[in-house]
Amino acid sequence: MRIPAVALPSSPQPTRLRVVFLGAGLAAAWMALLYAFVLLPLQTGSGMADTPYFLPAVLMLAVALTVGHTTVSLRRHTEIAERKSLLSKTLYEFSRELSGALTAADVAETTFAFLASAVGARNARLIPPAEFATPPFPVLANRLEACVEQARLNWEPLPDGAQHALLPLAAASGTQGVLAFEAMPAVVSHPEFVEYIETVASLVAVALERSRFAEMARETEVRHASEVLRSSILGALSHDLRTPLAALVSMADTAALGKASPERQKRLLEAISKQAMTICQQMMNLLDMAKLSSGSVELNRAWQPVDEVVGVVLTQIRGQWRDREISVDLPRNLPPVCIDAVLIERVLWNLLENAIKYAPADAPIELAVRPLGDRLEISVSDSGPGLPDGDASRLFNLFQRGRQESDVAGVGLGLAISRSIVEAHEGEIGAANRLGGGACFHFTLPIGNPPDLLALG
């Protein structure tokens, strides 16, 4: 922060102005004497006493003295105006710097730099109300208490000739602290500078009050967000895990009775396996989201053929949903991409699972891969009910579902996890309604500069 040093009006200022005024008077008198005793005798041959020119000489002297006095007065007012302008400028710069201070520490740092630059203050410190009972050395508790009660600048001399000043910081909500600093005696004794420093204190107090309220607002927002997150997790777990667990227990009890036919037992075991896979997938989503949110996941990148990644996911999907039709549009000679294959497989799984859940059972799912410039786009489309009206990007938020009241099981983490994984790969993900009905989820991955596999071979 570049704040110009503010010069105090020096004590010999009035004497200097009197010298200027006296000089102007002597110059006027000297010019009047030259006019009376030199110029007039040369022109008329007689002195001032013998001619009617005495009155003009006196008038000239009076006018000269008046002009000199006016000049000195204007000079004094000009200096005062310039000094006040400089004070106002520094206060404006200081207030602008304080507007960018977000915390109490930032306010204190800005204030210390300003006082050092503007008035040469040193060893500045901010004493918060919590330290009023036991203030740091050399501040005494009784002196600090008196300063706060009197609500004005308090100072006492130091051995080196400087003054140790205490300045209360009073705001609308109460005292925000006390500003302690060391300065020259003229800074704390001159009325003009006392007013200036008290104005500085008002700005600092307001900034501290604002930072305190902002901190309270941030804490309240964090607590509210934590409560919302906790409620979302509990609601999701109670609804989307309790139901499949209850069905799992019921089917297991039925199979354990041994009264079902072999065909029915086979169907029960398949249903149990499917429900267990669903619960396992949801728990994996919760764990993955926790890892991604904490930043503890490191990408294990390698150059991978896209068709192999798609093939692995399709094998897993068809193992759980054998009757669902999935059409694949996979062009030949696609370039490899540098990705974490396991994480990208998770993205594809989430998008395909999402489409299977919301699309009708007889509606086909379309998986397409195509190059777009320096990126590779992978899309999953369905013929389901489509996306609800509104901003489609909100579907990728935590615990956000397309329709809150739905029979489709899910915690609302799959799309959020997919977005985190794609963004970690420097890609983009989005969703939109299809013109013919249904929804399309798509994401892109940068192609980069794949190695020449033939040359490496």
N, C-alpha and C positions, 0 to 999 in steps of 0.2 A: 504494500500500500504506500503510494507516494503522497505524503502529506507535507506541504511546505511548513517550515518552522514559523511560528507566529512571534513577531517581535513585540516585546512589551514597550509601552511608551516610557522613554527614559526620564529620570527625575529632573535633569537639567533642561527639559524641553521648554518650560516657560521662560527661563533665563535666556535661552537662545532666541526665542521670539522677541524678548525685550531688546536684545542686542540688535536684532534686525530693525526693530522699530526705531531705536535710537540712531542707528546708522542712517535710516531714511530721513529722520529729522535733521541730523547734522548736514546731510547732503542738501536738503531743502534750504537750510539756513545759509549754507555756503553759496548756493546758486543765487539766493536773494541778495547777499552781500556783493557778489560779483556784478549783479545787475545794478545795484545802487551805487557802487563806488568805482566801477570800471566802465561798464557799458554806457551808463548815463553821462558821465563826464566826457567820454569820447564823442558822444552824439550832440550834447547840448553845451558842453564846456562848463558846466556847473555841477555841484554835488547834489545829493539827494535832499539835503536840508533846504537847499535854495530852490528847489523845484517842486512841483505838485506831484512827484512820483513816489512819495513815501507810502501812500495807501496801496498802490499796485504791488509794491514789494512785500508789504505785510500780507496782502491777499495771496500772493504767490507762495509765501511761506506757509500760510494756513492750508491752502490747497495741497501743497506737497506733503504736509504732515497728515492730512486726512487720507490722501492716497496711500501713504506709507502704512497708516494704521489699518486701512481696509485691506491692503495687500497681505499684511501679517495675519489679519483675522481670517481671510480666505485661505491662506496657507495652512493655518491651524485646522480649519474645518475640513480642508482637503485631506490632511494627514489622518484626521479622525475617521473620515469616510472611507479612505483606503484601508485603514486598519480594520474597521468594521466589515468591509467587503471581504477582506482576507479571512476574518473570523467566520463569516457566513459561508464562505467557500469551503473552508476546512470542515465545518460542521456538516455541510451537504455531502462532501466526500466521505466523511465518517459514517453518516447515516446510510449512505449507499453501500458501504462495506458491511455495515451491520445487517442490512437486509438479506445478505447472502449467508449469514452465520446461522446454522441450523441448531447447534447445541450450545450449552453454556460454556463449554471449553472453547468453542469457536468465537463466541462473544468476548470471552476474556482475552484470548490471543489477539484479536483485532483491537481491543481497547488498549492493551499494553503497547502494541506497536504504534498506535495513534498518539498516545501520551508521550512516548519517547520521541516521536518525530515532531510533534507540534510544540510541546513546551519543555522538552528535554527531561521528562520525568524518568526516574530509574527505580529499579527494584519494585516494580508494581506487582500487586497481587490482589486477588479477589477473595474476600472472606465471606463464605456463604452463611446464612442464618444458623445452620447446624453447628458452626464453629464459634458462635458468639460467646459461649460460656468459657471456652478454652482457646482463645485466639492465638495464632502463631507469634513468636517473638519478632519484633520488639513491641507488639501491640498489647496493651493491658486491657483486661476485661472491663474495668470501670470506665476507662477512657472510651472504649468501644460502645459501651452502653450509653454514655453521655452523648456521644456523637449521634446515635440512632434516635435518642429521645429529643435532642435539639433539632434534628433534621437539617443540619447545616454543616459546612466544611469545618473541620477541626484539625489543628496542626500544633506541633511543638518542635522546638529547635533541636538539631543534632550537633554533635561535637564538631563536625567538619563545616558548620555554617549553613548547611542545607536545612530544610524543614521536612518533617515527616507528617504527611497529611492523611487524614481519614475523610472519606467522602461517602455519605450514605446514599444508597440506590433505592429510592422510594418510587413505587409504581402504584397503580390503582388497587391491586390486590394485596399490597403490603410491601414491606422492605424486602428487596431481593438479595441484599447483601451489603457489604461495605467495601469500597475500593481504597486500598492503601498504596501510597507511593511516596517517593522522595523527590523534592523539587527545590529550586532556588527560592529565596524569600519573596522576591517580587511576584512570583506566580501565585502565591497563596495570600498575599497581602494587598495587591492592587485590586480595587473594586471591579474594574472592567474584566480582569481575568478571573476573579472569583465567580462572577456571573457566567463567564464563558465555561468554566469547569463545571459549574452546577448544571448548565445546559447539557454538557457532555454526560453527566451523571444521569440526567433524565432519559437521554437516548439509550444509554446502557441498561438502565432499569427496565425500560419498555422492551428492549431486545431480550433480556433475560426472562422477563415474564412471558414473552411470546415463545421462546424456546422451551420454557417449562410446560406451557399449555400444549405445544406441539408434541413434546415427549409424552405427556399424559394421553393425548389423542392417539399416538402411535401404540402405546401400551394397551389402550382400550381396544384399538383395532386388532391388535395381535390376540388379545384375549377372546374377542368376538370370533375371529377367524378360527382360533383353536376350538372354541365351543361348537362352531358350525361343523368343523372337520370331525370332531369327536362324535357329534350327533349323526353326521352322515355315515361314518364308519359303523357305529352301533346299529343304525337303521338298516344299512345295507347288509350287515352280517346277520342281523336277526331275521330279515326277510328272505335274503337270497341264499343263506346257508342253512337256516333252520328247516325250510321246506324240503330241500333235497335230502337233508339228513333224516328227517322224519320218514320220507318215502324210502330211503335206504334201509332204515331199521325195520320198517314194515315188510319190505320185500325179503329181507334177510330172515325175519321171523317166519314168513310164509314158507320159504325154501327149507328152513330148518325143521319144520314139522314133518317133512317127508311124505306128505299126502298128495302133492301135486304130481302130475304126469311128467315123464321125462321131457317132453316137448315144452311144457309150461316151466319146468325148472330151468331149462335152457334159456327161455325168454326172461325169466326172473334174474338169472345170473348175468345175462347181457344188459338188462336194465340196471342192475346193481353196479356193473362195471361202468356204464355210461354215467350214472349219477356220481360215482366216485371220481371219475375223470372230470366232471363238471366242478365238483368241490375242489379237487386238486388244482384245476386251472384258475379258479378264483383266488385260492390261497397263493399261488405263484404270482398272480397279478398284484396282490397286496404286497408281497415281498419285493417284487421287481420295482413297484412304485416307490417303496421305502428306500431301496438302494439308489434309484435314479434321483430321488429328491435330496438324498444326503450327498450326492456327488461321488459316491464310492465305486461306481461302475466305470471301469476302463475298457475302451473299445479294443478288441482283439482283431485288428484289421488284417485282411489278406485279400489278394486278388482272387475273386470267385466268379465262376460262370453263373449267370443269372438262372439259366435253365435248371441247373442242379439245385439251387436254393428253392425254386418253385416246385421241383419234383419232390423234394423232401417234405415240403408242407402239404402238397396234395396227397401224398401217401398217408400222412398223419390224419388229414381231414377225412379221407375216404375210409380210414379204419374206424372212425367214430360215426360218420354219417354215410353209410354205404349207399343209401338210396337217393342221395342228392346228386343232381346233375350239375356238373361244373364244366363249362366249356373254356378252353384255354387257347388264347391267341398269342403264340410265342414265335416271333420271326427268327429265321436262321441268322447265323453270323453276328449275333449280338456281342458287343465288346464286354469283357469282364469288368467288374467294378471292385474297388477296394473297400470292403465292408467287413463288419463283424457278422458273419453268416448266421450265428445263433440268434442274435438280436433281430436281424432283418426277417428271419423265419418267424420270430414272435410277432412282428408287425403283420406279416402276411396271414398268420394264423388268426390274429385278432380281427382283421378286416373280413376274412372269409367266415369266421364264426359269427361275426356281427350280421353279415348278409344272410347266412343260413337261419339265424334266429328270427329275423324280422320279415324275410320274404316268405311267401306261401310255399307249402311243401312241394308243389308241382312246378314252381317257377325256377328256371335255370339260373345259375350264378355264372357270371362272365369274368374271367381273369385275363387281362391283356397287358402285354409288355411292349413298349415301343421307344425308340430313341427320339429325343427332342433336343437337337443341337448338342450341347456339351453335357446333357443330362439324360438320364434314363427314367421314364415314367412307368409306374406299375399301378394299374387300376383294378378295382373290384366293383362290379356293378350287379344290381339285382332288380327284380321287378316287383318289389314290395310296395308298401304304402308311401314310401318316400320320406323326405325329411320334413319336420314341422316348420311352419313359417318362422322367420327370424334369422338371426345371424348363425350360419352353420358352424362357424369357428368355435362357438360355445360348447359344441358337442365334444370337443377335445379337452374340456376342463375336467378336473377331478370330480368324481361322483356325479357326473352329468349324464343323463340318459335322454334319448330322443323323446320318449313319452314317460312322464313320471309314473302314471298309473298304467302299468302294463303287466301282463302275465308272463312276459319273457324274463327268465332268470338272468341276473347280472348285477354286478356291484357298480358299474359305471367307471371302470378303470382301464378297460382295454384300449379305448381311443386315446386316453391321456398318456398311457405308456407308449403307444405307437408314436405319438407326437414327440415325446421326449427322445425316443430312439432315433427317429428320422432327423430331428434337429441336431442331435449329437453327431450325425453323419453329414451335417451341413446341407441337408435336404429340406424340402417343404412338403407339407401334407395338407389336404383339404377335402371338402365334400360338397356335393351339389346334387340337386334333383335332375333326373333325366327327362328329356322331352317326352319320351314315350311312357313315362311312369317309372317309379322306382328311384333308387339313389345310387350315386357313384362316389366311391371313396378312392382317392388317388394320392400317390406320393412320388417324389422324384429323388434321385440320387445322383451326385456328380460322377461323371465317367472318369475324369482325370486323364492321365497318360498311362494307359495299360502297357505292360511290357510286351515285347514281341516274343510270343511263346515259341514260334518256330526257330527264332534265332537262339533262344535259350536252350532249345532241344538240340 
